């Protein structure tokens, strides 16, 4: 067995800076790329795809995928066990660490993907939780994850130089926030929420910087509210055309 080696050289070369999130992509053996985050007295290393720790629970890409298969097998009466809740917690934490690293590195599509995984996993846990208190303890983090998802999605779209679509992504995130507050009968808190305020500020900054007026979706809402149904129909057609074009571009990038 090889003798354990000190990490002193790494720590000297990459010092820890309190109050600053330091992340980097590093190429290791066989050209494999990993994501590293400097923490106090250490370095955290994560895989760039699949589960951050590189594990494949029962052969699945993530523990969430494993639980989906379990739920499909057992049917609608499936309920998470105490052990499964603990493993779910581990995966939530792992994806959180990788998500904030992607944001720090401005890899917005990656951050959006990891935030979407967490939101879907939260939905699953809420539906199959054995204990309402445990489910609520997870839900307290949903606004923060939703904020990251909206922020990352808007910035990923903006990288394609489509500022109007970025504004619309923020509007959709704000609508999700409004639905979340409504679910907990707290609609009156929406306007004063800090994360909501930051998204609204980001949206208006995009409007000003890129000279974005009312988006197609906003104009559609205005037309429906004003009972301008012919205009609404034309706007729907234009929205469909743009979404189809965006879908083609996305497919072309992944070929």
C-alpha positions in Angstrom: 0.0 0.0 0.0 1.5 3.4 -1.0 2.5 5.7 1.8 -0.1 8.5 2.4 1.1 11.9 1.1 0.6 15.3 2.6 -1.6 17.9 0.8 0.7 20.8 1.9 1.9 21.5 -1.7 -1.7 21.9 -2.9 -2.6 24.1 0.0 0.4 26.4 -0.6 -0.3 26.6 -4.3 -4.0 27.2 -3.8 -4.5 29.1 -0.5 -7.9 29.3 1.1 -9.5 32.8 1.0 -12.2 33.3 3.7 -15.4 34.7 2.4 -14.7 33.8 -1.2 -15.8 30.7 -3.1 -12.8 29.3 -5.0 -13.5 26.6 -7.6 -11.5 25.3 -10.5 -11.7 22.6 -13.2 -8.7 20.3 -13.2 -7.6 17.6 -15.7 -6.4 14.4 -14.0 -5.3 11.0 -15.2 -6.5 9.8 -18.7 -7.7 13.3 -19.5 -10.6 13.1 -17.0 -11.8 16.5 -15.8 -12.9 17.1 -12.2 -14.3 20.0 -10.3 -12.5 21.2 -7.2 -13.6 23.6 -4.5 -11.2 25.0 -1.9 -12.5 24.8 1.6 -11.0 25.7 5.0 -8.3 23.1 5.7 -9.0 21.1 2.6 -10.1 20.6 -1.0 -13.4 19.1 -2.2 -13.3 17.2 -5.5 -16.4 16.4 -7.6 -17.2 14.7 -10.8 -18.5 17.0 -13.5 -21.4 14.8 -14.5 -23.7 12.3 -12.9 -23.5 12.2 -9.1 -20.8 14.5 -7.7 -19.0 11.8 -5.7 -18.9 9.5 -8.8 -20.9 6.8 -7.1 -23.6 4.9 -9.0 -26.2 3.8 -6.5 -27.4 0.3 -7.5 -26.0 1.0 -11.0 -28.0 4.2 -11.5 -26.5 7.6 -12.3 -27.8 9.2 -9.2 -29.6 8.2 -6.0 -32.7 10.0 -7.2 -32.7 7.8 -10.3 -32.4 4.8 -8.0 -35.4 5.9 -5.9 -37.5 6.6 -9.0 -36.9 3.0 -10.1 -37.8 1.8 -6.5 -41.0 3.9 -6.6 -42.0 2.6 -10.0 -41.5 -1.0 -8.8 -43.4 -0.6 -5.5 -46.2 1.5 -6.8 -48.0 4.5 -5.4 -47.7 3.3 -1.8 -43.9 3.8 -1.9 -42.6 5.6 1.1 -39.0 6.7 1.9 -37.3 4.8 4.7 -35.2 6.5 7.3 -32.0 5.3 5.5 -33.3 6.5 2.2 -34.0 9.9 3.6 -30.4 10.1 4.9 -29.1 9.1 1.5 -31.3 11.7 -0.2 -29.8 14.3 2.2 -26.3 13.3 1.1 -27.2 13.8 -2.6 -28.9 17.2 -1.9 -25.7 18.4 -0.2 -23.4 17.1 -3.0 -25.5 18.8 -5.8 -25.5 22.0 -3.7 -21.7 22.1 -3.6 -21.3 21.4 -7.3 -24.1 23.9 -8.2 -22.4 26.8 -6.4 -19.1 25.9 -8.0 -20.6 26.0 -11.5 -22.1 29.4 -10.7 -18.7 30.6 -9.5 -17.1 29.4 -12.7 -19.9 30.9 -14.8 -20.9 27.5 -16.2 -24.5 28.4 -16.2 -26.0 25.5 -18.2 -24.3 23.1 -15.8 -25.6 25.0 -12.8 -29.1 25.0 -14.2 -29.0 21.3 -14.8 -27.9 20.6 -11.2 -30.5 22.9 -9.8 -33.2 21.2 -11.9 -32.1 17.9 -10.5 -32.5 19.1 -7.0 -35.9 20.7 -7.6 -37.2 17.4 -9.1 -35.7 15.4 -6.2 -37.4 17.8 -3.8 -40.7 17.2 -5.5 -40.2 13.4 -5.2 -39.3 13.6 -1.6 -42.3 15.7 -0.8 -44.6 13.2 -2.5 -43.0 10.1 -0.8 -41.9 11.5 2.6 -42.6 9.3 5.6 -42.8 12.3 7.8 -44.4 15.7 7.1 -41.8 17.5 9.3 -38.9 16.0 7.3 -40.6 17.1 4.0 -41.0 20.6 5.3 -37.4 20.7 6.4 -36.4 20.1 2.8 -38.9 22.7 1.5 -37.2 25.5 3.4 -34.4 25.3 0.9 -36.6 25.4 -2.2 -36.6 29.2 -2.7 -32.8 29.2 -2.7 -32.6 26.4 -5.2 -35.3 28.0 -7.4 -33.3 31.3 -7.3 -30.2 29.5 -8.5 -32.2 27.7 -11.2 -33.7 30.9 -12.5 -30.5 32.9 -12.3 -28.5 30.2 -14.1 -31.1 29.6 -16.8 -31.4 33.3 -17.6 -27.6 33.7 -17.8 -27.3 30.5 -19.9 -29.8 31.9 -22.3 -28.1 35.3 -22.3 -24.9 33.7 -23.4 -26.7 33.0 -26.7 -27.2 36.8 -26.9 -30.9 36.4 -26.5 -31.7 39.0 -23.9 -35.5 38.8 -24.4 -35.5 35.1 -23.7 -33.3 35.7 -20.6 -36.0 38.2 -19.3 -38.7 35.7 -20.0 -36.7 33.0 -18.1 -36.7 35.3 -15.0 -40.4 36.0 -15.4 -41.0 32.2 -15.4 -38.9 31.9 -12.3 -40.8 34.6 -10.6 -44.1 32.9 -11.5 -42.7 29.7 -9.8 -41.9 31.8 -6.7 -45.4 33.2 -6.7 -46.9 29.6 -6.9 -44.6 28.5 -4.1 -45.8 31.3 -1.8 -49.4 30.6 -2.7 -48.9 26.9 -1.8 -48.0 27.9 1.7 -50.7 30.6 1.9 -48.1 33.3 2.1 -48.8 35.4 -1.1 -48.4 38.6 0.9 -44.7 37.8 1.4 -43.9 37.6 -2.3 -43.3 41.3 -2.9 -41.0 41.7 0.1 -39.0 38.5 -0.4 -35.2 39.2 -0.8 -34.7 36.5 -3.5 -37.7 37.8 -5.5 -36.3 41.3 -5.3 -32.9 40.2 -6.6 -34.5 38.5 -9.6 -36.6 41.5 -10.4 -33.5 43.7 -10.1 -31.7 41.3 -12.5 -34.6 41.4 -14.9 -34.7 45.2 -15.0 -30.9 45.4 -15.4 -31.2 43.1 -18.5 -34.0 45.3 -19.9 -31.9 48.4 -19.5 -28.6 47.0 -20.7 -30.0 45.2 -23.8 -32.9 47.6 -24.5 -35.5 44.9 -24.0 -39.1 46.1 -23.9 -42.1 44.0 -23.3 -41.4 40.4 -24.2 -43.7 38.4 -26.5 -45.1 36.5 -23.5 -45.7 39.8 -21.6 -47.4 41.3 -24.7 -49.5 38.1 -25.0 -50.7 38.5 -21.4 -51.5 42.2 -22.1 -53.5 41.2 -25.2 -55.5 38.5 -23.4 -56.2 40.9 -20.5 -57.3 43.6 -23.0 -59.4 41.0 -25.0 -57.4 41.6 -28.1 -57.8 38.0 -29.3 -56.5 38.4 -32.9 -53.3 40.0 -31.6 -53.1 37.2 -29.0 -53.3 34.6 -31.7 -50.5 36.2 -33.7 -48.3 36.5 -30.7 -48.9 32.8 -29.9 -47.8 31.9 -33.4 -44.7 34.0 -33.1 -43.9 32.4 -29.7 -44.3 28.9 -31.1 -42.1 29.8 -34.1 -39.3 31.1 -31.9 -39.5 28.2 -29.5 -39.2 25.8 -32.5 -36.2 27.7 -33.8 -34.6 27.7 -30.3 -35.2 23.9 -30.1 -33.4 23.4 -33.4 -30.4 25.4 -32.3 -30.2 23.4 -29.1 -30.3 20.1 -31.0 -27.7 21.3 -33.4 -25.3 22.2 -30.5 -25.7 18.6 -29.1 -25.0 16.8 -32.4 
